[in-house]
Amino acid sequence: MATKQRVIRLSTEQPSYVVCVLGTEVSIDVKGSAPQGAETFDVRGTSGLKVYVVYSPTLVTAPGGAGRWPLHSDVEVTVALNGPSSTVNDNKVRVSYYGPGGTTLIASAWLHVTSMAISLEADTSRNGVVESNATNKTKWTWGPNGEGAILLVNCDRDGPSSGNMDNAYPYVRSHADLQDLSLVLLNTHGPAGVFSTHKLVLHTSVFDAGKVRVFHANGDSPPSNYEHVLGSDKLSYVVRSTDGRAQHTFYVEGLAFPDAGFKGLVSLHATLLDQSSQNLPATPVFTDTVVFRVAPWIMTPNTMKPLELFVCSIKEGHHPNQAFLKAIKVLAKKANCKLTICPEVENRGDRWIQDEIEFGYVQAPHKSFPVVFDSPRNRGLKEFPFKKILGPDFGYVTREPRDGYVSGLDSFGNLDVSPPVTVKGKQYPLGRILIGSSFPGSGNRRMAKVVRDFLYAQKVQPPVELYSDWLTVGHVDEFLTFVPAPNRKGFRLLLASPSACLKLFKEKQREGYGDAALFEGRVGRITVNDLLADTILHGDSKYVQSCIDWNRNILKRELGLSERDIIDIPQLFTLEGSTAMALFPDMVNMLVLGKHLGIPKPFGPIIHGECCLESQVRSLLEPLGLTCDFIDDFFSYHVLSGEVHCGTNVCRERFSFPWWNMIP
């Protein structure tokens, strides 16, 4: 780090006084104070200082012995500080000016130097410990060798359950709340008398003040008594120092996630101001700066261990889901996953919990907690995430379009994330977010700009935009999912495939099972022969396959996948107007709980006592060590245009990889 330099002008008529901070060099203007007739000079300093004469040997010959330095040449004098002063003005520098020949002393200029140590310290090495004398504070860098402090958005609720997120309050709510904040220490060492003519100010810019809040810890008092000193409308705070050697403890909380117009970087500054002149404004002597990056919101893919499964209970109306719930309970028990059932009084008849929320987390070296992202769809489940999921060490974030307009693509069944991938040598250790959008140039439905901007601004999971608007509902989870696998990349991408389905049915027809029927025991059975004779269905299937193939190519390119990483799951869709719906329960729209898969039961043709669609899916997935549980969601979800994945949601373990170690 380059040494900070401060220029001091001297006078031969009266001594000059200066307070300097360790780490700062004093550059003395020896020419400006030279008396008339002076041609040479020498300079001396007391033991607490190091005095250097800086010159170019090609231009100036260094004088020997007691010789003098030529005054009118390219010679500079700098003074470095050895350590903090014990008393005010205890270090001195004398510049002596001589006439022709260097023998006659014309005049001397004196400089009295008081040395202070001042440092603003934070966890800039990202190891959970506040560094002392760190040199890496003023810029923030990515990667395993990167440096710079990290700040969490304090978006959980450690206070009363009826309250808002913690950072909505201008005070620290509890000791638990304090754990979410980042520690900053301001250290001073030097004579206390300095503060009779100087003041120490902690400050931030008007741009950063809305993004952070800073509290000053007051000795042994409880956190709720810590003084709110910076943030919101507070831009500066005078640190009262009566003692020359002191450590001031501050805690910093984030108020805003990275977003459009905010890259996530905020700076805190400590500045020593000289106010020795009563009639003039204070002037800065020294500034120390710490740069923080606000931790991004990070999504977790299907391959991460499930921690808690959420599902809604619907008892009333024409489509109760109690049998579905029973099957989900069995699956959760098999997967050893906690199950939370959202009752009807809380979901208000809205069963689509996947569409309402997306689970992720935030992480700093000292703390991590899950954060639920609440979609702007705002239907029956609107209040559930804020009232029931937000809590101690469980954060909340949402984005609402200003005009209030949302489309079906703003539901979070249209938001997914891949497992970690490497694409042409570039690593995405936290995977990439997948967003469903409209066909290029169509100008149709898109995810709301505020949601898209938020997702892009997190930087650590760069989004990939797919084409989902060909579907009536329009969600990516209708045609893709990821499942864990023991080999290759550690996962497989599953894609719905009309071609694979028609191929399977043709095989069964050739084997003599053309009279086997879909929907046996459900509604309006359709035989394999009927399906394969349906020219409209063939046309629909060709169109849908082309839409899925468009996405297949994007996914291969943007996630670095090959055909061996992709498994085609047989599935048929029919067009209603210009958009597509699943003909039978959409098996790709599954629930992934580790090795246990909750797959919509397709009610396909029964051959040898078993559904041929289920048999095919088992043959594709069981070799990967996965267990397929087919769940009947026909009347509880499928006929309402959704499936198992749409009706469930999973909070998962976070990545072991620290996001700051990646290079976006």
DRENBA-186884 format. One record per residue (C-alpha): residue number from 1; x, y, z. Coordinates in nm, 2 decimals. Layout:
N
 seq     xx     yy     zz
 NUM      X      Y      Z
...
//
This chain:
664
 seq     xx     yy     zz
   1   0.00   0.00   0.00
   2   0.14   0.34  -0.10
   3   0.23   0.56   0.20
   4   0.01   0.86   0.26
   5   0.20   1.19   0.24
   6   0.13   1.52   0.40
   7   0.30   1.85   0.29
   8   0.41   2.09   0.57
   9   0.52   2.44   0.52
  10   0.77   2.59   0.76
  11   0.85   2.95   0.87
  12   1.18   3.08   1.00
  13   0.99   3.35   1.20
  14   0.80   3.11   1.43
  15   0.78   2.74   1.50
  16   0.53   2.52   1.32
  17   0.32   2.26   1.50
  18   0.17   1.95   1.34
  19  -0.01   1.64   1.45
  20   0.07   1.34   1.22
  21  -0.06   0.99   1.21
  22   0.16   0.68   1.19
  23   0.17   0.55   0.84
  24   0.18   0.91   0.71
  25   0.50   1.06   0.58
  26   0.56   1.43   0.63
  27   0.70   1.61   0.32
  28   0.87   1.94   0.43
  29   0.87   2.23   0.20
  30   1.23   2.35   0.26
  31   1.23   2.59  -0.03
  32   0.92   2.78   0.05
  33   1.05   2.89   0.39
  34   1.41   2.96   0.28
  35   1.53   3.32   0.37
  36   1.68   3.55   0.12
  37   2.04   3.47   0.05
  38   2.02   3.11   0.16
  39   2.19   2.87  -0.08
  40   2.22   2.54   0.12
  41   2.05   2.37   0.41
  42   2.07   2.08   0.65
  43   1.80   1.91   0.85
  44   1.80   1.72   1.18
  45   1.53   1.54   1.37
  46   1.49   1.40   1.73
  47   1.49   1.03   1.80
  48   1.12   0.97   1.75
  49   1.16   1.06   1.38
  50   1.34   0.94   1.08
  51   1.45   1.22   0.84
  52   1.52   1.14   0.48
  53   1.67   1.36   0.21
  54   1.53   1.23  -0.13
  55   1.73   1.32  -0.44
  56   1.84   1.19  -0.78
  57   2.21   1.10  -0.78
  58   2.23   1.19  -1.14
  59   2.13   1.55  -1.06
  60   2.26   1.61  -0.71
  61   2.59   1.51  -0.54
  62   2.53   1.41  -0.18
  63   2.75   1.63   0.05
  64   3.01   1.45   0.26
  65   3.06   1.50   0.63
  66   2.91   1.82   0.77
  67   2.83   1.94   0.41
  68   2.51   2.11   0.32
  69   2.24   2.02   0.07
  70   2.20   2.26  -0.23
  71   1.87   2.45  -0.19
  72   1.79   2.53  -0.55
  73   1.80   2.17  -0.68
  74   1.57   1.87  -0.70
  75   1.60   1.77  -0.33
  76   1.30   1.68  -0.11
  77   1.28   1.62   0.27
  78   1.05   1.36   0.42
  79   0.99   1.27   0.78
  80   0.86   0.93   0.89
  81   0.73   0.86   1.24
  82   0.88   0.59   1.46
  83   0.58   0.55   1.70
  84   0.32   0.74   1.90
  85   0.42   1.04   2.10
  86   0.42   1.03   2.48
  87   0.35   1.40   2.51
  88   0.23   1.67   2.27
  89   0.50   1.83   2.05
  90   0.77   1.58   2.18
  91   0.93   1.54   1.84
  92   1.12   1.82   1.66
  93   1.27   1.88   1.32
  94   1.51   2.17   1.26
  95   1.59   2.30   0.91
  96   1.90   2.53   0.91
  97   1.97   2.76   0.61
  98   2.32   2.88   0.51
  99   2.46   3.15   0.28
 100   2.72   3.11   0.01
 101   2.99   2.86   0.09
 102   2.77   2.68   0.35
 103   2.94   2.83   0.65
 104   2.71   3.12   0.76
 105   2.39   3.02   0.94
 106   2.12   3.27   0.82
 107   1.81   3.12   0.99
 108   1.65   2.81   1.12
 109   1.29   2.68   1.09
 110   1.15   2.45   1.36
 111   0.87   2.19   1.33
 112   0.71   2.04   1.64
 113   0.56   1.70   1.56
 114   0.31   1.51   1.77
 115   0.26   1.15   1.65
 116  -0.06   0.96   1.68
 117  -0.17   0.60   1.58
 118  -0.52   0.59   1.44
 119  -0.67   0.28   1.27
 120  -1.01   0.17   1.17
 121  -1.01  -0.21   1.17
 122  -1.25  -0.48   1.05
 123  -1.24  -0.85   0.94
 124  -1.07  -0.77   0.61
 125  -0.90  -1.11   0.58
 126  -1.25  -1.28   0.61
 127  -1.14  -1.53   0.88
 128  -1.39  -1.41   1.15
 129  -1.13  -1.20   1.33
 130  -1.08  -0.83   1.32
 131  -0.74  -0.76   1.19
 132  -0.48  -0.52   1.34
 133  -0.28  -0.29   1.11
 134  -0.43  -0.45   0.80
 135  -0.31  -0.30   0.47
 136  -0.61  -0.43   0.27
 137  -0.89  -0.22   0.39
 138  -0.96   0.04   0.12
 139  -1.05  -0.19  -0.17
 140  -1.25  -0.51  -0.20
 141  -1.13  -0.80  -0.41
 142  -1.28  -1.14  -0.50
 143  -1.12  -1.48  -0.49
 144  -0.94  -1.71  -0.24
 145  -0.67  -1.45  -0.20
 146  -0.92  -1.16  -0.20
 147  -0.94  -0.91   0.08
 148  -1.22  -0.68   0.22
 149  -1.48  -0.69   0.49
 150  -1.83  -0.84   0.46
 151  -2.16  -0.71   0.59
 152  -2.49  -0.89   0.63
 153  -2.83  -0.74   0.56
 154  -2.98  -0.77   0.91
 155  -3.31  -0.91   0.76
 156  -3.40  -1.17   1.02
 157  -3.62  -1.10   1.33
 158  -3.45  -1.16   1.67
 159  -3.70  -0.94   1.84
 160  -4.07  -1.00   1.92
 161  -4.25  -1.22   1.67
 162  -4.50  -0.96   1.59
 163  -4.23  -0.71   1.48
 164  -4.05  -0.62   1.16
 165  -3.71  -0.73   1.04
 166  -3.43  -0.62   1.28
 167  -3.28  -0.36   1.05
 168  -3.62  -0.17   1.04
 169  -3.53  -0.05   1.39
 170  -3.26   0.21   1.47
 171  -3.13   0.02   1.76
 172  -2.98  -0.32   1.84
 173  -3.26  -0.54   1.96
 174  -3.08  -0.81   2.16
 175  -2.75  -1.00   2.20
 176  -2.88  -1.24   1.93
 177  -2.94  -0.94   1.70
 178  -2.58  -0.82   1.77
 179  -2.44  -1.15   1.62
 180  -2.57  -1.05   1.28
 181  -2.37  -0.73   1.28
 182  -2.01  -0.68   1.17
 183  -1.75  -0.56   1.42
 184  -1.54  -0.25   1.36
 185  -1.28  -0.12   1.60
 186  -1.14   0.23   1.60
 187  -0.80   0.24   1.78
 188  -0.62   0.56   1.89
 189  -0.28   0.58   2.06
 190  -0.11   0.91   2.14
 191  -0.12   1.20   2.39
 192  -0.47   1.29   2.51
 193  -0.39   1.66   2.46
 194  -0.42   1.62   2.09
 195  -0.80   1.63   2.12
 196  -0.79   1.98   2.26
 197  -0.71   2.10   1.91
 198  -0.83   1.81   1.70
 199  -1.14   1.59   1.66
 200  -1.19   1.24   1.54
 201  -1.49   1.18   1.32
 202  -1.65   0.85   1.19
 203  -1.84   0.92   0.87
 204  -1.99   0.77   0.56
 205  -2.11   0.92   0.23
 206  -2.46   1.03   0.16
 207  -2.48   0.75  -0.10
 208  -2.38   0.48   0.15
 209  -2.58   0.61   0.45
 210  -2.90   0.45   0.33
 211  -2.73   0.11   0.30
 212  -2.58   0.08   0.65
 213  -2.64   0.16   1.01
 214  -2.35   0.19   1.27
 215  -2.39   0.15   1.64
 216  -2.13   0.26   1.91
 217  -2.10   0.01   2.19
 218  -2.10   0.18   2.53
 219  -1.88  -0.01   2.77
 220  -2.07  -0.29   2.96
 221  -2.42  -0.15   2.88
 222  -2.66  -0.39   2.70
 223  -2.67  -0.38   2.32
 224  -3.01  -0.21   2.33
 225  -2.83   0.09   2.47
 226  -2.57   0.11   2.20
 227  -2.58   0.45   2.03
 228  -2.70   0.47   1.67
 229  -2.43   0.70   1.52
 230  -2.43   0.65   1.14
 231  -2.67   0.55   0.87
 232  -3.00   0.68   0.74
 233  -2.98   1.05   0.80
 234  -2.67   1.04   1.01
 235  -2.36   1.10   0.80
 236  -2.09   1.18   1.07
 237  -2.02   1.12   1.43
 238  -1.76   1.28   1.65
 239  -1.58   1.02   1.85
 240  -1.52   1.17   2.20
 241  -1.17   1.08   2.31
 242  -1.06   1.19   2.65
 243  -0.79   0.93   2.67
 244  -0.50   0.92   2.43
 245  -0.50   0.54   2.41
 246  -0.85   0.41   2.34
 247  -1.04   0.15   2.15
 248  -1.39   0.23   2.03
 249  -1.62  -0.06   1.94
 250  -1.87  -0.02   1.66
 251  -2.12  -0.26   1.51
 252  -2.23  -0.23   1.15
 253  -2.55  -0.37   0.99
 254  -2.66  -0.39   0.63
 255  -2.99  -0.23   0.53
 256  -3.00  -0.32   0.16
 257  -2.90  -0.60  -0.06
 258  -2.71  -0.54  -0.39
 259  -2.95  -0.43  -0.65
 260  -2.99  -0.21  -0.95
 261  -2.80   0.11  -0.88
 262  -2.62  -0.05  -0.58
 263  -2.32  -0.27  -0.64
 264  -2.31  -0.38  -0.27
 265  -2.00  -0.18  -0.17
 266  -2.01   0.06   0.12
 267  -1.73   0.26   0.30
 268  -1.67   0.37   0.65
 269  -1.41   0.64   0.72
 270  -1.24   0.77   1.03
 271  -1.09   1.12   0.99
 272  -0.88   1.33   1.22
 273  -0.96   1.70   1.18
 274  -0.75   1.99   1.28
 275  -0.96   2.26   1.44
 276  -0.68   2.45   1.62
 277  -0.77   2.78   1.45
 278  -1.08   2.92   1.63
 279  -1.19   3.13   1.33
 280  -1.14   2.88   1.05
 281  -1.31   2.56   0.95
 282  -1.15   2.23   1.05
 283  -0.91   2.07   0.80
 284  -0.85   1.70   0.75
 285  -0.52   1.56   0.88
 286  -0.57   1.19   0.81
 287  -0.84   0.94   0.70
 288  -0.85   0.57   0.74
 289  -1.11   0.37   0.54
 290  -1.27   0.03   0.55
 291  -1.47  -0.10   0.25
 292  -1.74  -0.36   0.30
 293  -1.93  -0.57   0.05
 294  -2.29  -0.66   0.14
 295  -2.33  -1.03   0.13
 296  -2.55  -1.14  -0.16
 297  -2.87  -1.35  -0.13
 298  -2.77  -1.70  -0.25
 299  -3.01  -1.97  -0.38
 300  -2.96  -2.34  -0.31
 301  -3.01  -2.61  -0.58
 302  -3.18  -2.95  -0.55
 303  -2.85  -3.12  -0.49
 304  -2.81  -2.96  -0.15
 305  -2.93  -3.15   0.16
 306  -3.29  -3.08   0.25
 307  -3.34  -2.92   0.60
 308  -3.71  -2.84   0.61
 309  -4.00  -2.92   0.37
 310  -4.30  -2.68   0.35
 311  -4.64  -2.78   0.22
 312  -4.99  -2.64   0.25
 313  -5.30  -2.81   0.39
 314  -5.62  -2.77   0.20
 315  -5.93  -2.93   0.35
 316  -6.20  -2.71   0.21
 317  -6.33  -2.68  -0.15
 318  -6.35  -2.92  -0.44
 319  -5.98  -3.02  -0.44
 320  -5.87  -3.11  -0.09
 321  -5.51  -3.24  -0.06
 322  -5.52  -3.46   0.25
 323  -5.42  -3.78   0.07
 324  -5.14  -3.58  -0.10
 325  -5.02  -3.46   0.25
 326  -5.02  -3.82   0.38
 327  -4.79  -3.92   0.09
 328  -4.57  -3.62   0.15
 329  -4.54  -3.71   0.52
 330  -4.42  -4.06   0.43
 331  -4.16  -3.92   0.19
 332  -4.03  -3.66   0.44
 333  -3.99  -3.93   0.70
 334  -3.80  -4.15   0.45
 335  -3.57  -3.86   0.37
 336  -3.53  -3.77   0.74
 337  -3.64  -3.41   0.66
 338  -3.84  -3.18   0.89
 339  -4.19  -3.11   0.76
 340  -4.38  -2.79   0.82
 341  -4.75  -2.78   0.72
 342  -4.90  -2.44   0.65
 343  -5.26  -2.46   0.77
 344  -5.55  -2.33   0.57
 345  -5.60  -2.04   0.81
 346  -5.25  -1.92   0.70
 347  -5.25  -2.02   0.34
 348  -5.61  -1.89   0.28
 349  -5.67  -2.16   0.02
 350  -5.35  -2.10  -0.17
 351  -5.17  -2.43  -0.22
 352  -4.89  -2.31  -0.45
 353  -4.61  -2.26  -0.19
 354  -4.34  -2.30  -0.45
 355  -4.47  -2.00  -0.64
 356  -4.48  -1.78  -0.33
 357  -4.13  -1.82  -0.20
 358  -3.77  -1.91  -0.28
 359  -3.53  -2.02  -0.01
 360  -3.17  -1.90   0.00
 361  -2.92  -1.77   0.26
 362  -2.67  -1.50   0.34
 363  -2.32  -1.56   0.47
 364  -2.04  -1.37   0.63
 365  -1.72  -1.51   0.79
 366  -1.88  -1.46   1.14
 367  -2.24  -1.56   1.07
 368  -2.48  -1.72   0.82
 369  -2.85  -1.77   0.81
 370  -3.13  -1.87   0.57
 371  -3.33  -1.60   0.40
 372  -3.67  -1.64   0.23
 373  -3.73  -1.44  -0.09
 374  -4.10  -1.36  -0.11
 375  -4.23  -1.33  -0.46
 376  -4.46  -1.04  -0.57
 377  -4.74  -1.27  -0.68
 378  -4.93  -1.19  -0.35
 379  -5.21  -1.44  -0.34
 380  -5.34  -1.64  -0.04
 381  -4.99  -1.71   0.09
 382  -4.89  -1.35   0.08
 383  -4.86  -1.31   0.46
 384  -4.72  -1.65   0.54
 385  -4.35  -1.59   0.47
 386  -4.33  -1.27   0.67
 387  -4.55  -1.38   0.96
 388  -4.44  -1.74   0.99
 389  -4.10  -1.79   0.83
 390  -3.92  -1.47   0.92
 391  -3.78  -1.51   1.27
 392  -3.46  -1.56   1.47
 393  -3.18  -1.64   1.23
 394  -3.43  -1.67   0.94
 395  -3.43  -1.36   0.72
 396  -3.68  -1.22   0.47
 397  -3.65  -1.02   0.15
 398  -3.90  -0.92  -0.12
 399  -3.92  -0.71  -0.43
 400  -4.25  -0.55  -0.55
 401  -4.30  -0.38  -0.89
 402  -4.38  -0.01  -0.84
 403  -4.67  -0.03  -1.08
 404  -4.81  -0.34  -0.90
 405  -4.82  -0.54  -1.23
 406  -4.71  -0.90  -1.20
 407  -4.74  -1.18  -1.45
 408  -4.74  -1.56  -1.40
 409  -4.37  -1.55  -1.47
 410  -4.32  -1.36  -1.14
 411  -4.41  -1.68  -0.94
 412  -4.11  -1.86  -0.82
 413  -4.19  -2.19  -0.98
 414  -4.03  -1.99  -1.26
 415  -3.70  -1.95  -1.06
 416  -3.45  -2.22  -1.02
 417  -3.07  -2.26  -0.98
 418  -2.83  -2.51  -1.12
 419  -2.58  -2.71  -0.91
 420  -2.22  -2.59  -0.94
 421  -2.08  -2.60  -1.29
 422  -1.77  -2.52  -1.49
 423  -1.83  -2.36  -1.84
 424  -1.53  -2.34  -2.08
 425  -1.29  -2.32  -1.78
 426  -1.50  -2.06  -1.59
 427  -1.62  -2.19  -1.26
 428  -1.96  -2.12  -1.11
 429  -1.91  -2.28  -0.77
 430  -2.26  -2.17  -0.65
 431  -2.43  -2.26  -0.98
 432  -2.64  -2.03  -1.20
 433  -2.99  -1.90  -1.15
 434  -3.24  -2.00  -1.41
 435  -3.52  -1.76  -1.50
 436  -3.81  -1.83  -1.74
 437  -3.88  -1.56  -1.99
 438  -4.04  -1.51  -2.33
 439  -3.91  -1.61  -2.67
 440  -3.65  -1.37  -2.80
 441  -3.81  -1.07  -2.96
 442  -4.16  -1.17  -2.87
 443  -4.22  -0.90  -2.61
 444  -4.45  -1.13  -2.42
 445  -4.45  -1.21  -2.05
 446  -4.13  -1.15  -1.85
 447  -4.04  -1.17  -1.49
 448  -4.08  -0.82  -1.33
 449  -3.78  -0.59  -1.37
 450  -3.73  -0.54  -1.00
 451  -3.71  -0.91  -0.94
 452  -3.47  -0.97  -1.24
 453  -3.26  -0.67  -1.14
 454  -3.23  -0.81  -0.78
 455  -3.12  -1.15  -0.91
 456  -2.86  -1.02  -1.15
 457  -2.72  -0.78  -0.89
 458  -2.63  -1.06  -0.65
 459  -2.34  -1.15  -0.90
 460  -2.24  -1.49  -0.75
 461  -2.50  -1.70  -0.94
 462  -2.52  -1.52  -1.28
 463  -2.87  -1.58  -1.42
 464  -2.95  -1.77  -1.74
 465  -3.27  -1.67  -1.91
 466  -3.47  -1.95  -2.06
 467  -3.79  -1.96  -2.27
 468  -4.09  -2.06  -2.06
 469  -4.36  -1.84  -2.21
 470  -4.47  -2.13  -2.44
 471  -4.64  -2.28  -2.14
 472  -4.98  -2.17  -2.02
 473  -4.85  -2.12  -1.66
 474  -4.51  -2.04  -1.79
 475  -4.27  -2.18  -1.53
 476  -3.93  -2.34  -1.58
 477  -4.02  -2.62  -1.32
 478  -4.27  -2.75  -1.58
 479  -4.00  -2.88  -1.81
 480  -3.67  -2.91  -1.61
 481  -3.53  -3.01  -1.27
 482  -3.19  -3.13  -1.13
 483  -3.13  -3.45  -0.94
 484  -2.82  -3.55  -0.75
 485  -2.60  -3.82  -0.91
 486  -2.29  -4.00  -0.78
 487  -2.08  -3.94  -1.09
 488  -1.98  -3.70  -1.36
 489  -2.08  -3.35  -1.24
 490  -2.26  -3.47  -0.93
 491  -2.60  -3.42  -1.09
 492  -2.82  -3.48  -1.39
 493  -3.05  -3.23  -1.57
 494  -3.39  -3.38  -1.63
 495  -3.59  -3.24  -1.92
 496  -3.95  -3.32  -2.01
 497  -3.96  -3.49  -2.35
 498  -4.26  -3.54  -2.58
 499  -4.03  -3.72  -2.83
 500  -3.92  -3.97  -2.56
 501  -4.29  -4.02  -2.46
 502  -4.41  -4.09  -2.81
 503  -4.12  -4.32  -2.87
 504  -4.21  -4.52  -2.56
 505  -4.58  -4.54  -2.66
 506  -4.48  -4.66  -3.01
 507  -4.27  -4.93  -2.86
 508  -4.56  -5.04  -2.64
 509  -4.79  -5.04  -2.94
 510  -4.55  -5.26  -3.14
 511  -4.53  -5.49  -2.84
 512  -4.91  -5.53  -2.86
 513  -5.02  -5.30  -2.59
 514  -5.20  -5.04  -2.80
 515  -5.52  -5.09  -2.60
 516  -5.36  -5.00  -2.27
 517  -5.49  -4.67  -2.15
 518  -5.38  -4.35  -1.97
 519  -5.59  -4.22  -1.68
 520  -5.73  -4.57  -1.59
 521  -5.95  -4.51  -1.29
 522  -5.91  -4.13  -1.31
 523  -6.10  -3.94  -1.59
 524  -6.17  -4.02  -1.96
 525  -5.92  -4.31  -2.03
 526  -5.72  -4.27  -2.36
 527  -5.56  -4.57  -2.52
 528  -5.21  -4.58  -2.66
 529  -5.36  -4.64  -3.00
 530  -5.59  -4.33  -2.97
 531  -5.29  -4.11  -2.86
 532  -5.07  -4.22  -3.15
 533  -5.35  -4.17  -3.40
 534  -5.41  -3.81  -3.28
 535  -5.25  -3.59  -3.55
 536  -5.32  -3.27  -3.34
 537  -5.13  -3.42  -3.05
 538  -4.84  -3.51  -3.28
 539  -4.83  -3.15  -3.40
 540  -4.85  -3.01  -3.05
 541  -4.57  -3.25  -2.94
 542  -4.34  -3.14  -3.23
 543  -4.39  -2.77  -3.13
 544  -4.34  -2.84  -2.76
 545  -4.03  -3.04  -2.82
 546  -3.88  -2.76  -3.03
 547  -3.94  -2.52  -2.74
 548  -3.78  -2.75  -2.49
 549  -3.49  -2.81  -2.74
 550  -3.43  -2.44  -2.76
 551  -3.38  -2.44  -2.38
 552  -3.18  -2.76  -2.40
 553  -2.93  -2.58  -2.62
 554  -2.92  -2.28  -2.39
 555  -2.86  -2.50  -2.09
 556  -2.59  -2.70  -2.26
 557  -2.41  -2.38  -2.36
 558  -2.46  -2.18  -2.04
 559  -2.41  -2.47  -1.79
 560  -2.13  -2.65  -1.98
 561  -2.34  -2.97  -2.02
 562  -2.31  -3.25  -2.26
 563  -2.59  -3.49  -2.37
 564  -2.46  -3.74  -2.11
 565  -2.56  -3.49  -1.83
 566  -2.92  -3.48  -1.95
 567  -3.20  -3.73  -1.90
 568  -3.51  -3.71  -2.11
 569  -3.83  -3.78  -1.90
 570  -4.13  -3.89  -2.11
 571  -4.40  -3.63  -2.10
 572  -4.68  -3.51  -2.32
 573  -4.83  -3.16  -2.35
 574  -5.13  -3.03  -2.54
 575  -5.18  -2.68  -2.67
 576  -5.48  -2.48  -2.54
 577  -5.48  -2.19  -2.77
 578  -5.12  -2.10  -2.83
 579  -4.98  -2.23  -2.50
 580  -4.91  -2.57  -2.36
 581  -5.03  -2.77  -2.06
 582  -4.92  -3.11  -1.94
 583  -5.15  -3.38  -2.07
 584  -5.09  -3.62  -1.77
 585  -4.92  -3.53  -1.44
 586  -4.59  -3.36  -1.52
 587  -4.32  -3.60  -1.38
 588  -4.03  -3.35  -1.41
 589  -4.22  -3.12  -1.17
 590  -4.09  -3.33  -0.88
 591  -3.98  -3.29  -0.52
 592  -3.61  -3.37  -0.46
 593  -3.52  -3.47  -0.10
 594  -3.17  -3.60  -0.12
 595  -3.19  -3.94  -0.29
 596  -3.57  -3.95  -0.24
 597  -3.78  -3.82  -0.53
 598  -4.15  -3.73  -0.49
 599  -4.27  -3.76  -0.85
 600  -4.62  -3.68  -0.98
 601  -4.79  -4.02  -1.05
 602  -4.85  -4.01  -1.43
 603  -5.14  -4.26  -1.45
 604  -4.99  -4.40  -1.77
 605  -5.08  -4.72  -1.95
 606  -5.07  -5.02  -1.72
 607  -4.86  -5.30  -1.87
 608  -4.78  -5.62  -1.67
 609  -4.94  -5.46  -1.37
 610  -4.72  -5.15  -1.37
 611  -4.75  -4.81  -1.53
 612  -4.51  -4.80  -1.82
 613  -4.42  -4.44  -1.76
 614  -4.33  -4.51  -1.40
 615  -4.12  -4.81  -1.51
 616  -3.94  -4.60  -1.77
 617  -3.86  -4.32  -1.52
 618  -3.74  -4.58  -1.26
 619  -3.51  -4.73  -1.52
 620  -3.36  -4.39  -1.59
 621  -3.32  -4.27  -1.23
 622  -3.27  -4.57  -1.00
 623  -2.92  -4.65  -1.15
 624  -2.82  -4.31  -1.00
 625  -2.90  -4.44  -0.65
 626  -3.23  -4.24  -0.65
 627  -3.56  -4.37  -0.50
 628  -3.87  -4.29  -0.70
 629  -4.19  -4.23  -0.50
 630  -4.49  -4.16  -0.73
 631  -4.74  -3.94  -0.55
 632  -5.10  -3.90  -0.66
 633  -5.15  -3.53  -0.71
 634  -5.41  -3.57  -0.99
 635  -5.71  -3.40  -0.84
 636  -5.53  -3.20  -0.57
 637  -5.28  -3.03  -0.81
 638  -5.26  -3.16  -1.17
 639  -5.62  -3.06  -1.27
 640  -5.54  -2.71  -1.12
 641  -5.24  -2.67  -1.36
 642  -4.97  -2.76  -1.11
 643  -4.79  -3.06  -0.96
 644  -4.58  -3.19  -0.67
 645  -4.30  -2.93  -0.70
 646  -4.55  -2.64  -0.73
 647  -4.72  -2.75  -0.41
 648  -4.40  -2.80  -0.20
 649  -4.09  -2.60  -0.10
 650  -3.76  -2.69   0.06
 651  -3.51  -2.50   0.27
 652  -3.17  -2.65   0.21
 653  -2.83  -2.66   0.36
 654  -2.60  -2.38   0.23
 655  -2.29  -2.43   0.02
 656  -1.97  -2.51   0.20
 657  -1.80  -2.28  -0.05
 658  -1.77  -1.92   0.08
 659  -1.91  -1.69  -0.19
 660  -1.63  -1.44  -0.15
 661  -1.38  -1.70  -0.27
 662  -1.53  -1.71  -0.62
 663  -1.43  -1.48  -0.91
 664  -1.75  -1.36  -1.07
//
